[in-house]
């Protein structure tokens, strides 16, 4: 990071979380069923080429997780960052790290993976001219401001904080202390790249070469991608099937229909309209499990009407006016859980999740809610408008339910209204350009399972996903202090102290934690979702 107030953070992770239905694919199913050990699964076309530093949405991420392995990998069950290609990562000061790469790893084309494979990939990802969506992930490394300046031309082509010592070893100097930095290295942007990526880039993009348990056999954009088991894969998480055929669908209802008709093996996004039928249709072949995703309501602090001392009480009151339990039970059929903090249960207590941290401000209390809103001067403009994208059809019902809850509390059926924006692109444009004057649906899908990732990218002053432009010196100071802690438990505790500032200020209202949902056919077994709500493809077995 180039300085605490200038961090370029995960602006797209919020897009990933909120565009989940829009990311769904389209086309007809054609053929389920495990021929030659192949699993057929629903998919959506990736937004960008499948370069590790240029993929920032779920559909492309699914492929990267199959064809790449990095220094770390997040355990599919626990989310813990475990060593994969890293033999060891050492530091004495939490700012200078020495990384040793394991022997015996190659790319699927036979090229040996060395320290240079990582350093070259990270330098490429960071360079301004390469326009990689995930460039900001390298923002902690010294020299990023010269390689990728906020404005103007780059004055360097490589990160000064990266140095190759030998085939197995490289060093990393960060621009500030960050004790948990090694745990971020399971994110796909940090994957190594083969020489072919640089020498024949167009060919690589057409048919990516990686080092994971699968190789790309065939890719037809807009239609399908066929991945096949790499028999020479050296890792201990080898594919338990012959391959995965990803089929593009533009409507997840069509995918679900193909699944129930026996034409598809796996759907990893069960449509809301089918949640009432899914248990009857699939029985135990339906998965509903927590994921690292939280949904929220955000506010425009760039609009002075919301950035007032009384505004705190108004936002806390609005939070208390939302009957989260009723909405998650009735509308989401228990595929959401009422939020009581700003992170996710998948982190676990050791990772920073603390159930009930928000306390009373996140609990439904009609009488206190109305009292607080009135004490704070009332809803700015007399009416809360909640903006959302109207193109997927998946948000109107819950936004209306939130407004009905608020209206009932206020005794005014026009105190809150939904404000749909035509398309997701239009909606995100208005959010990112600070054009909205009321609340909007927001949220976060974790990039990596750390409490830091739920807080700093979204609420730190000038962080790139701080769309509402909230700023608080106490919060920023606690985040800086947490990052510098050498003891993980102390770091987590300090991050939770920063969260308590969110309780006191309520810059964003936590709504609910989102589950991952999936359904699968009788042809396959051992199906599960990881903590990012993505299928653990390599563990699936074909009957």
Order of alpha helices (4+ residues) and beta strands (2+ residues): alpha-beta-alpha-beta-beta-beta-beta-alpha-alpha-beta-beta-alpha-alpha-beta-beta-beta-alpha-beta-alpha-beta-alpha-alpha-beta-alpha-alpha-beta-alpha-beta-alpha-beta-alpha-alpha-alpha-beta-beta-beta
